[in-house]
Amino acid sequence: MAFKEKSTLVLIIFVLCGLVIGGLLGELAKNVSWLSWLSYGQQFGLATPVTLDLGVVELTLGLMFKINVSSIIGIIIAVFIYRKF
């Protein structure tokens, strides 16, 4: 089944899949000596979660991004596959 026009939602799904799969492969490659460069990266976000206590409901919000070389390669491959799709 072919789509007549590419939607932005499909691109976002492809990029998120590339990000997750690339990050997973980067974490797995961390223990292999000649592939350890794939796990090099940065993390940013809220180090400690923010808690909002409303009396009846207590919300705890936190967000952390861990970007590594492998996840960037995964994003590039996902965009390339999307363009061919």
CNS distance restraints for C-alpha pairs under 8 A (distance, minus, plus):
assign (resid   6 and name CA) (resid  10 and name CA) 7.18 0.50 0.50
assign (resid   6 and name CA) (resid  11 and name CA) 7.92 0.50 0.50
assign (resid   7 and name CA) (resid  11 and name CA) 6.75 0.50 0.50
assign (resid   8 and name CA) (resid  12 and name CA) 6.25 0.50 0.50
assign (resid   9 and name CA) (resid  13 and name CA) 6.22 0.50 0.50
assign (resid  10 and name CA) (resid  14 and name CA) 6.19 0.50 0.50
assign (resid  11 and name CA) (resid  15 and name CA) 6.14 0.50 0.50
assign (resid  11 and name CA) (resid  79 and name CA) 7.30 0.50 0.50
assign (resid  11 and name CA) (resid  82 and name CA) 6.62 0.50 0.50
assign (resid  12 and name CA) (resid  16 and name CA) 6.07 0.50 0.50
assign (resid  13 and name CA) (resid  17 and name CA) 6.11 0.50 0.50
assign (resid  14 and name CA) (resid  18 and name CA) 6.15 0.50 0.50
assign (resid  14 and name CA) (resid  75 and name CA) 7.97 0.50 0.50
assign (resid  14 and name CA) (resid  78 and name CA) 5.49 0.50 0.50
assign (resid  14 and name CA) (resid  79 and name CA) 6.98 0.50 0.50
assign (resid  14 and name CA) (resid  82 and name CA) 6.87 0.50 0.50
assign (resid  15 and name CA) (resid  19 and name CA) 6.04 0.50 0.50
assign (resid  15 and name CA) (resid  74 and name CA) 7.92 0.50 0.50
assign (resid  15 and name CA) (resid  75 and name CA) 5.30 0.50 0.50
assign (resid  15 and name CA) (resid  78 and name CA) 5.64 0.50 0.50
assign (resid  15 and name CA) (resid  79 and name CA) 6.58 0.50 0.50
assign (resid  16 and name CA) (resid  20 and name CA) 6.11 0.50 0.50
assign (resid  16 and name CA) (resid  75 and name CA) 7.61 0.50 0.50
assign (resid  17 and name CA) (resid  21 and name CA) 5.97 0.50 0.50
assign (resid  17 and name CA) (resid  78 and name CA) 7.53 0.50 0.50
assign (resid  18 and name CA) (resid  22 and name CA) 5.71 0.50 0.50
assign (resid  18 and name CA) (resid  71 and name CA) 6.77 0.50 0.50
assign (resid  18 and name CA) (resid  74 and name CA) 4.33 0.50 0.50
assign (resid  18 and name CA) (resid  75 and name CA) 4.71 0.50 0.50
assign (resid  18 and name CA) (resid  76 and name CA) 7.79 0.50 0.50
assign (resid  18 and name CA) (resid  77 and name CA) 7.06 0.50 0.50
assign (resid  18 and name CA) (resid  78 and name CA) 5.28 0.50 0.50
assign (resid  19 and name CA) (resid  23 and name CA) 5.96 0.50 0.50
assign (resid  19 and name CA) (resid  71 and name CA) 4.80 0.50 0.50
assign (resid  19 and name CA) (resid  72 and name CA) 6.89 0.50 0.50
assign (resid  19 and name CA) (resid  74 and name CA) 5.63 0.50 0.50
assign (resid  19 and name CA) (resid  75 and name CA) 5.49 0.50 0.50
assign (resid  20 and name CA) (resid  24 and name CA) 6.13 0.50 0.50
assign (resid  20 and name CA) (resid  71 and name CA) 6.94 0.50 0.50
assign (resid  21 and name CA) (resid  25 and name CA) 6.17 0.50 0.50
assign (resid  21 and name CA) (resid  71 and name CA) 7.16 0.50 0.50
assign (resid  21 and name CA) (resid  74 and name CA) 6.80 0.50 0.50
assign (resid  22 and name CA) (resid  26 and name CA) 6.07 0.50 0.50
assign (resid  22 and name CA) (resid  70 and name CA) 4.87 0.50 0.50
assign (resid  22 and name CA) (resid  71 and name CA) 3.89 0.50 0.50
assign (resid  22 and name CA) (resid  72 and name CA) 7.16 0.50 0.50
assign (resid  22 and name CA) (resid  73 and name CA) 6.80 0.50 0.50
assign (resid  22 and name CA) (resid  74 and name CA) 4.62 0.50 0.50
assign (resid  22 and name CA) (resid  75 and name CA) 7.55 0.50 0.50
assign (resid  23 and name CA) (resid  27 and name CA) 6.24 0.50 0.50
assign (resid  23 and name CA) (resid  39 and name CA) 7.96 0.50 0.50
assign (resid  23 and name CA) (resid  66 and name CA) 7.98 0.50 0.50
assign (resid  23 and name CA) (resid  67 and name CA) 7.21 0.50 0.50
assign (resid  23 and name CA) (resid  68 and name CA) 6.62 0.50 0.50
assign (resid  23 and name CA) (resid  70 and name CA) 5.90 0.50 0.50
assign (resid  23 and name CA) (resid  71 and name CA) 4.59 0.50 0.50
assign (resid  23 and name CA) (resid  74 and name CA) 7.89 0.50 0.50
assign (resid  24 and name CA) (resid  28 and name CA) 6.28 0.50 0.50
assign (resid  24 and name CA) (resid  71 and name CA) 8.00 0.50 0.50
assign (resid  25 and name CA) (resid  29 and name CA) 6.03 0.50 0.50
assign (resid  25 and name CA) (resid  70 and name CA) 6.75 0.50 0.50
assign (resid  26 and name CA) (resid  30 and name CA) 6.28 0.50 0.50
assign (resid  26 and name CA) (resid  36 and name CA) 7.92 0.50 0.50
assign (resid  26 and name CA) (resid  38 and name CA) 5.27 0.50 0.50
assign (resid  26 and name CA) (resid  39 and name CA) 4.58 0.50 0.50
assign (resid  26 and name CA) (resid  68 and name CA) 6.97 0.50 0.50
assign (resid  26 and name CA) (resid  69 and name CA) 7.37 0.50 0.50
assign (resid  26 and name CA) (resid  70 and name CA) 5.06 0.50 0.50
assign (resid  26 and name CA) (resid  71 and name CA) 7.03 0.50 0.50
assign (resid  27 and name CA) (resid  39 and name CA) 5.92 0.50 0.50
assign (resid  28 and name CA) (resid  32 and name CA) 7.95 0.50 0.50
assign (resid  29 and name CA) (resid  35 and name CA) 5.47 0.50 0.50
assign (resid  29 and name CA) (resid  36 and name CA) 5.66 0.50 0.50
assign (resid  29 and name CA) (resid  38 and name CA) 6.62 0.50 0.50
assign (resid  29 and name CA) (resid  39 and name CA) 6.65 0.50 0.50
assign (resid  30 and name CA) (resid  35 and name CA) 6.80 0.50 0.50
assign (resid  30 and name CA) (resid  36 and name CA) 4.58 0.50 0.50
assign (resid  30 and name CA) (resid  37 and name CA) 7.64 0.50 0.50
assign (resid  30 and name CA) (resid  38 and name CA) 7.19 0.50 0.50
assign (resid  30 and name CA) (resid  39 and name CA) 5.49 0.50 0.50
assign (resid  31 and name CA) (resid  35 and name CA) 7.91 0.50 0.50
assign (resid  31 and name CA) (resid  36 and name CA) 6.52 0.50 0.50
assign (resid  32 and name CA) (resid  36 and name CA) 5.76 0.50 0.50
assign (resid  35 and name CA) (resid  39 and name CA) 7.96 0.50 0.50
assign (resid  36 and name CA) (resid  40 and name CA) 7.32 0.50 0.50
assign (resid  37 and name CA) (resid  69 and name CA) 7.52 0.50 0.50
assign (resid  38 and name CA) (resid  68 and name CA) 6.80 0.50 0.50
assign (resid  38 and name CA) (resid  69 and name CA) 5.07 0.50 0.50
assign (resid  38 and name CA) (resid  70 and name CA) 5.01 0.50 0.50
assign (resid  39 and name CA) (resid  68 and name CA) 5.51 0.50 0.50
assign (resid  39 and name CA) (resid  69 and name CA) 6.18 0.50 0.50
assign (resid  39 and name CA) (resid  70 and name CA) 6.48 0.50 0.50
assign (resid  40 and name CA) (resid  68 and name CA) 5.34 0.50 0.50
assign (resid  40 and name CA) (resid  69 and name CA) 5.98 0.50 0.50
assign (resid  41 and name CA) (resid  66 and name CA) 7.23 0.50 0.50
assign (resid  41 and name CA) (resid  67 and name CA) 5.50 0.50 0.50
assign (resid  41 and name CA) (resid  68 and name CA) 3.88 0.50 0.50
assign (resid  41 and name CA) (resid  69 and name CA) 6.20 0.50 0.50
assign (resid  42 and name CA) (resid  66 and name CA) 5.88 0.50 0.50
assign (resid  42 and name CA) (resid  67 and name CA) 5.51 0.50 0.50
assign (resid  42 and name CA) (resid  68 and name CA) 6.40 0.50 0.50
assign (resid  43 and name CA) (resid  64 and name CA) 6.89 0.50 0.50
assign (resid  43 and name CA) (resid  65 and name CA) 5.35 0.50 0.50
assign (resid  43 and name CA) (resid  66 and name CA) 4.17 0.50 0.50
assign (resid  43 and name CA) (resid  67 and name CA) 6.09 0.50 0.50
assign (resid  44 and name CA) (resid  64 and name CA) 5.76 0.50 0.50
assign (resid  44 and name CA) (resid  65 and name CA) 5.34 0.50 0.50
assign (resid  44 and name CA) (resid  66 and name CA) 6.66 0.50 0.50
assign (resid  45 and name CA) (resid  62 and name CA) 7.92 0.50 0.50
assign (resid  45 and name CA) (resid  63 and name CA) 5.61 0.50 0.50
assign (resid  45 and name CA) (resid  64 and name CA) 4.37 0.50 0.50
assign (resid  45 and name CA) (resid  65 and name CA) 6.03 0.50 0.50
assign (resid  46 and name CA) (resid  62 and name CA) 5.87 0.50 0.50
assign (resid  46 and name CA) (resid  63 and name CA) 5.62 0.50 0.50
assign (resid  46 and name CA) (resid  64 and name CA) 5.95 0.50 0.50
assign (resid  47 and name CA) (resid  62 and name CA) 7.85 0.50 0.50
assign (resid  47 and name CA) (resid  64 and name CA) 7.24 0.50 0.50
assign (resid  48 and name CA) (resid  62 and name CA) 7.05 0.50 0.50
assign (resid  49 and name CA) (resid  60 and name CA) 6.29 0.50 0.50
assign (resid  49 and name CA) (resid  61 and name CA) 5.46 0.50 0.50
assign (resid  49 and name CA) (resid  62 and name CA) 4.47 0.50 0.50
assign (resid  49 and name CA) (resid  63 and name CA) 7.69 0.50 0.50
assign (resid  50 and name CA) (resid  60 and name CA) 5.65 0.50 0.50
assign (resid  50 and name CA) (resid  61 and name CA) 5.17 0.50 0.50
assign (resid  50 and name CA) (resid  62 and name CA) 6.29 0.50 0.50
assign (resid  51 and name CA) (resid  58 and name CA) 7.03 0.50 0.50
assign (resid  51 and name CA) (resid  59 and name CA) 5.65 0.50 0.50
assign (resid  51 and name CA) (resid  60 and name CA) 4.34 0.50 0.50
assign (resid  51 and name CA) (resid  61 and name CA) 6.30 0.50 0.50
assign (resid  52 and name CA) (resid  58 and name CA) 5.71 0.50 0.50
assign (resid  52 and name CA) (resid  59 and name CA) 5.03 0.50 0.50
assign (resid  52 and name CA) (resid  60 and name CA) 6.27 0.50 0.50
assign (resid  53 and name CA) (resid  57 and name CA) 6.34 0.50 0.50
assign (resid  53 and name CA) (resid  58 and name CA) 4.37 0.50 0.50
assign (resid  53 and name CA) (resid  59 and name CA) 6.35 0.50 0.50
assign (resid  54 and name CA) (resid  58 and name CA) 5.87 0.50 0.50
assign (resid  67 and name CA) (resid  71 and name CA) 6.28 0.50 0.50
assign (resid  67 and name CA) (resid  72 and name CA) 7.34 0.50 0.50
assign (resid  68 and name CA) (resid  72 and name CA) 6.54 0.50 0.50
assign (resid  69 and name CA) (resid  73 and name CA) 6.32 0.50 0.50
assign (resid  70 and name CA) (resid  74 and name CA) 6.13 0.50 0.50
assign (resid  71 and name CA) (resid  75 and name CA) 6.21 0.50 0.50
assign (resid  72 and name CA) (resid  76 and name CA) 6.33 0.50 0.50
assign (resid  73 and name CA) (resid  77 and name CA) 6.21 0.50 0.50
assign (resid  74 and name CA) (resid  78 and name CA) 6.07 0.50 0.50
assign (resid  75 and name CA) (resid  79 and name CA) 6.22 0.50 0.50
assign (resid  76 and name CA) (resid  80 and name CA) 6.22 0.50 0.50
assign (resid  77 and name CA) (resid  81 and name CA) 6.13 0.50 0.50
assign (resid  78 and name CA) (resid  82 and name CA) 6.07 0.50 0.50
assign (resid  79 and name CA) (resid  83 and name CA) 6.18 0.50 0.50
assign (resid  80 and name CA) (resid  84 and name CA) 6.45 0.50 0.50
assign (resid  81 and name CA) (resid  85 and name CA) 6.08 0.50 0.50
